[in-house]
Amino acid sequence: MYDVSETSPAPKIALVGSVALWVLFSWWFLLHDGLTQLGAHFGHPLLYGDLLRRDCLVAAFSIYCIRLYFTTFLFLKRGMTWGGAITISLWALFIFMTMSIGGGIHAAPFGPVAILGILLFLFGSWINSYSEYQRHAWKQNPDNKGKLYTQGLFRFSRHPNYLGDVILFSGMSLIAGAWFTAAIPAIMLAGFVFTNIPMLDSHLHDHYGAAFDDYAKQTSKLIPYIY
């Protein structure tokens, strides 16, 4: 998964292009008549909720897509398989639809909880993107080729990009305001803890050996000073 020989840019292009399509779909769904048509199709009329909430969700989806573009084409140097691209694309579609339905019909006024959600979304997005940028900038120095990056936000967490994802989607859930959307960051956290982190740590151990082992002993896996 982390040692991909695929060099074609096609899977990356397909991933970013499909997520951009999901964003456009969410615009129609939340700000035009998509939600109404969905309710009519299933015989259960759905009424649009708070407009500001829907605007913020569409903005969050758009920001996520822009970040995905830069991460995929600028920061992610390794290849991407078609299986990986399809999985991420479908997961993004599931997230956008779940958040859109939950937030789209939520009639409660946009209040402090939703504002907290915006702050968490922005903070998590910053953690994810800035940690990736720091590592990318460090790797541009030829003297660092083949070395393990342990600086910047990676001093506090071995996987700050994963932490950023959990925080930003928790924030998105609070913006949506529907209880069932909390399943998104919960599923994501479980996937990171039980699948992604063990697999990536094993890959890093194989690739960097003692350097990674020493780093792992001193640095939390995900949440600084906690886990």
Secondary structure, DSSP 8 states (H G I E B T S, - for coil): --S-----SHHHHHHHHHHHHHHHHHHHHHHSSHHHHHHHHHT-------HHHHHHHHHHHHHHHHHHHHIIIII--S---HHHHHHHHHHHHHHHHHHHHHHHT--S---HHHHHHHHHHHHHHHHHHHHHHHHHHHHTSGGGTT-----GGGGT-S-HHHHHHHHHHHHHHHHH--GGGGHHHHHHHHHIIIIIHHHHHHHHHHHHTHHHHHHHHHS-SSSTTT-
